[in-house]
Amino acid sequence: MFKNLFQKNRIEKEYGKGLIFGNKREYNEAIQCFDKALEIDSNRVDILTAKALALSALEKFDEAFEYCDKALELDLKYSDAWYVRGNIFWYLEKYEEALRAYDKALELEVNDGTVWSTKGNVLYELKRYKEALGCYKKALELNPQDFDTWYNKCNSLIKLELYDEALNCYNNVLELNPQDSYFWNGKGFVLYQLERFDEALECLNKSLKLNPDFLESWGIKGNVLNELERDEEALDCFEKVLNVNPNDENGWYKKGHTLMKLKRNKEALECFDEALKIDPNFEPALKDKKEILEDKIE
C-alpha cells in the first residue's frame, strides 16, 4: 500500500515539475520529468499528451504524433490529446487536418475556450475570417479575459471591413485592459479608416505613450497627420519608422509622398527610388515618381 502511495506521489511530483518547465518553455527539462513519471505509469494519458505538446514545441513532430496516438489509444475521448494533435497539424500547416482535430476536441468538451480560440486562429490563417470571428466570439464568452483572443477578434472584424463593429470590439477590450498599446493602436487604425482623424490621433498618441518604439503606431500616426494637413509632423513620424527599419518600402513611399505634398520634389524622388530599390514594382512609388518626372518635363 505504502509503495503504491509513494509511487503515486512521485508521478504527480514529476508531472507537476514537467508542467512548470513547460510553462517556462524549458521543454527538454519538461520531457525528462514526464519520462520519469511515465516510467512508473506508462498509461497516464495526461502525461503522454503533455509530452506530445513539449515535443511539438521542439518541432519533433513525428514523436509528438506518436505520444498523442498512445494517449488516444488509451482514451479516445481525451479531448486534450485531440487538441494537441490539432496543434501539431497546425505547426505543419496542415490546416484542414488541424480543424478536424479541434472539432473532435470540441465534440468532447464544447466549453473549452482555448480550443475555440485556436480553431479561430487556423481559420484566420485560411482567410476564413467570418468563421474565425464566430470562434473568437465563443472563446470570449467562455474566457472574457483572454486578450489574445480579443486582439484576434478585432483583427477579424478589420479584415471583414466591419469597422464600426471593430471599434466596439476595441472599446470593450480597452475597458478591460487600458494599458495595452496594441489595442490603442488598433482603435486608432479603425478610426483612421472611419475618417475620424482627430480621435484616431488621440488613440495613437496613447499607444505611443505606452510603447514609444511601436513602429506601426508611428506609421499610422503619419498617415493621420497627412490627412489633417500636418505634413511636417507626418514627416517626423515616417522618419522614425525608417530610422529603425530602413527596408520598409511603404515607409519610404509615405515619406516621399509627404515631401511631394511639401513641394520638396528632389527629396521625394530620392525616397521613391529607395522604395523601388526594395520593391521595383511598388506601384504607388512608381506612380508618384512618374508624376514628378512628367511635371519636370512640362
C-alpha positions, -999 to 999 in steps of 0.1 A, spaced: 0 0 0 27 25 11 48 16 -20 18 25 -43 12 58 -24 49 67 -28 49 59 -65 17 79 -70 32 109 -52 64 106 -73 43 105 -105 25 137 -95 57 154 -84 75 147 -117 44 156 -138 40 188 -119 76 197 -123 73 189 -160 43 213 -164 63 241 -146 92 236 -170 68 235 -199 53 268 -189 88 283 -187 95 269 -222 122 246 -210 109 217 -230 138 193 -227 137 195 -190 99 191 -191 103 159 -212 128 145 -187 102 149 -159 74 134 -180 96 104 -188 103 98 -151 66 98 -144 59 75 -174 85 50 -162 62 44 -132 29 46 -151 31 45 -189 -7 47 -192 -13 82 -180 -30 99 -209 -25 134 -194 13 129 -192 15 113 -226 -3 143 -240 19 168 -221 50 151 -235 35 153 -270 29 190 -265 65 195 -254 79 175 -283 58 196 -307 73 227 -292 107 213 -301 95 206 -336 98 169 -331 65 163 -348 68 126 -355 75 118 -319 48 142 -308 22 123 -330 34 90 -315 26 101 -280 -7 117 -290 -16 84 -306 -7 65 -275 -29 87 -254 -58 83 -278 -54 45 -279 -59 45 -242 -87 70 -242 -103 81 -275 -124 107 -256 -95 126 -241 -101 160 -256 -67 175 -247 -50 148 -269 -72 158 -298 -63 195 -292 -25 188 -291 -29 167 -323 -46 197 -339 -17 219 -328 8 196 -344 -11 197 -377 -13 235 -374 25 237 -369 29 216 -401 5 239 -420 -19 210 -425 -49 232 -417 -78 211 -426 -64 182 -405 -60 206 -376 -96 218 -379 -108 182 -378 -88 175 -347 -101 207 -330 -137 198 -340 -132 164 -323 -119 181 -292 -149 204 -291 -173 175 -296 -159 161 -263 -155 194 -245 -176 221 -260 -168 247 -233 -130 248 -239 -123 284 -248 -87 276 -257 -97 252 -284 -123 277 -298 -97 304 -299 -70 282 -316 -95 269 -341 -102 306 -349 -65 312 -355 -64 284 -380 -94 297 -398 -79 332 -398 -48 319 -415 -70 303 -441 -86 338 -446 -119 324 -435 -125 355 -413 -162 352 -408 -158 316 -394 -128 327 -373 -149 355 -358 -175 330 -347 -149 310 -329 -134 341 -312 -168 352 -300 -174 317 -285 -140 317 -269 -146 351 -253 -180 340 -239 -160 313 -220 -130 335 -211 -136 372 -214 -101 380 -201 -83 363 -230 -67 394 -245 -50 375 -274 -85 364 -285 -98 399 -282 -69 411 -304 -77 384 -330 -114 391 -329 -108 428 -336 -84 419 -365 -110 396 -380 -135 424 -380 -110 447 -397 -103 420 -423 -141 419 -430 -141 457 -431 -166 458 -403 -151 489 -389 -179 500 -366 -180 466 -350 -142 466 -348 -144 499 -330 -169 484 -305 -146 455 -301 -116 478 -292 -138 499 -269 -149 467 -250 -114 453 -246 -99 487 -236 -124 488 -207 -108 456 -195 -72 464 -204 -65 501 -210 -27 497 -207 -22 477 -239 -6 497 -267 -18 472 -293 -54 479 -286 -49 517 -287 -31 512 -320 -58 491 -334 -85 515 -323 -65 543 -339 -63 524 -372 -101 517 -372 -108 554 -365 -84 563 -394 -104 540 -417 -136 557 -405 -120 591 -413 -124 602 -377 -88 616 -377 -87 637 -346 -100 607 -325 -75 584 -343 -46 607 -334 -56 607 -298 -56 569 -297 -22 566 -315 -7 591 -291 -19 569 -262 -4 538 -279 30 556 -283 29 569 -247 27 532 -236 52 520 -262 73 547 -278 90 522 -301 58 509 -317 66 514 -354 31 506 -366 17 534 -345 42 558 -358 33 549 -394 -4 551 -389 0 584 -370 19 597 -400 -10 588 -422 -34 605 -399 -13 637 -398 -12 637 -436 -50 637 -436 -50 666 -412 -26 685 -434 0 685 -407 27 673 -431 58 684 -413 47 663 -383 38 634 -405 73 635 -420 88 631 -385 67 600 -380 78 583 -412 114 592 -404 111 575 -370 99 543 -388 128 544 -413 154 551 -387 146 517 -372 135 499 -404 153 513 -435 139 484 -455 103 495 -452 93 504 -488 60 518 -476 78 540 -451 100 554 -479 69 559 -501 50 577 -474 79 599 -466 83 607 -503 46 614 -508 47 638 -478 77 656 -493 59 658 -526 30 675 -508 55 699 -493 69 706 -529 102 691 -520 103 670 -551 140 663 -553 139 647 -519 107 630 -527 123 613 -558 152 601 -536 126 584 -513 107 568 -542 140 555 -555 147 539 -521 113 523 -521 119 510 -556 152 495 -546 134 474 -521 104 466 -544 109 476 -581 72 470 -587 58 491 -558 30 508 -577 24 539 -555 61 549 -557 62 543 -595 30 564 -599 42 594 -578 77 593 -593 62 593 -628 41 623 -619 71 643 -607 92 635 -637 63 644 -661 59 677 -643 96 684 -648 94 677 -685 64 701 -688 
